[in-house]
């Protein structure tokens, strides 16, 4: 019985994730950006601790985007007319996504800077450039 409840809950959660990916262009953009960032991290040999920071930043953006989708969907279900409180709910949810995305950019800059700096210095030296 508990196993069936778990399977059902997992199925609903995966269905929500698939729905967001299929219907939300911003969600697809975030996933695409996440794939690029993860590939870059692997290419540059980012350490485990730094990789965890990257994964948490990615997860925060995706979670915020999913909550934004949920809020927008519920507001749209409630009313199809303009209402100032509906606009506030949608704007606040979108603001959460913006903050999560800005946070991920800062994390990315802090994590990737030393790796990119070392990469550029390596190639500059190997091409006979600056030390």
N, C-alpha and C positions, 0 to 999 in steps of 0.2 A: 504494500500500500504506500509506504513512504517512498519507495523507489519510483513508483508511478507518479507520485506528486512531484518528485524531483525531476523526472523526465519531462513531465508536462511543463513545469516551470522553466526548465532549460529550453524547451521548444519554443515557448512564448518569448523568452529573452532573445533567442536567435532570430526569431521571426521579426522582432522589433529592430534588431540590428540590420537585417536584410532589408526591411522596409525603409529604414533611414538611408541605407546605401543606394537603393533603387530610386528613391523619390526625391532626395535632397542633394542638389548640386554641391552645396557647401560641404556636405559630409564626404562626397566623393573627392572633392578637392583636398580636404584634410587627410583622407586616407592616402591619396596619391603623394601628398607632401610627406606624410609619415614614411611611406616606402622609400622615397628619395633620401630622407634623413637617415633612416636605418641603414640603407645601402652605403651612404657616405661614411657613417660611423664604422661599419664593418671594413670598408676600404681603407680608412685611416687607422684602423687598429685601436679604436677608442677603448679604454679600459672598462672593466666591468662596472665599477662605481659610477663612472661618467655615463655609461650606457644605461644604467638604471635611472639616472636623472633624466635622460632623453626619453626613456619609455614612460616615466611618470608624467612628463610634460605632454607627450603625445596622448596618453590616456586622459589627462585632464581636458584637453581640447575636444576629444571625441565624446567624452561624457557630457561636457557642457553643450556640445552641438545636439546630442540626443535629448537632453532636457529642453533645449530651445525648441526642438521639433515637437516634443510632447506638449509644451506650453502653447505653441502656435496652433497645434491640432485641437486642443481642448477649447481654446478661445474661439477658433473657427467653428467648432461644433456648437458652441453656446450661442454665437451670434454671427450673422453675416453682414450686419450693419456696423457702421463706425460707432465706437464708443470710446471715450477717453480712457477708461480703465482697461479696456481691452488693449489699446495702444500701449499703455504703461506696462502691462504684463509682457507683451511681445518685445518691447524695447528693453526692458530689464533682462529678459532671457537672452536677447541678442547681445546686450552689454556683457553678460557673463561669458559668452563665447569670445568676445573681443578681448576681455581681460585674460582669459585662458590662452588665447593665441599670442598676445603680447608677452605673457609669461614664458611661453614656449620659445619665443624668439630670443628672449634674454637668456634662458637656459642654453639654447643652441649656441649663442654667441660665446657665452662663458665656457661651455664645454669644448666647442670646436676650435676656438682661437688658438690654443697652444698646439693642437694637432696640425692645423692648417699652416701655422707659422713654421713649425718644424718641417713640414712637407715642402713648403716654398724654399726654405733655407737649404734643404737637401738638394733640390733640383737646381737651385742657383749655384751651389758648389759643384755639382756634377757637370754643369755646363761651363765651368770655369769662371763663374761670376763671383759675386761678393761672398765673403765668409759669413 
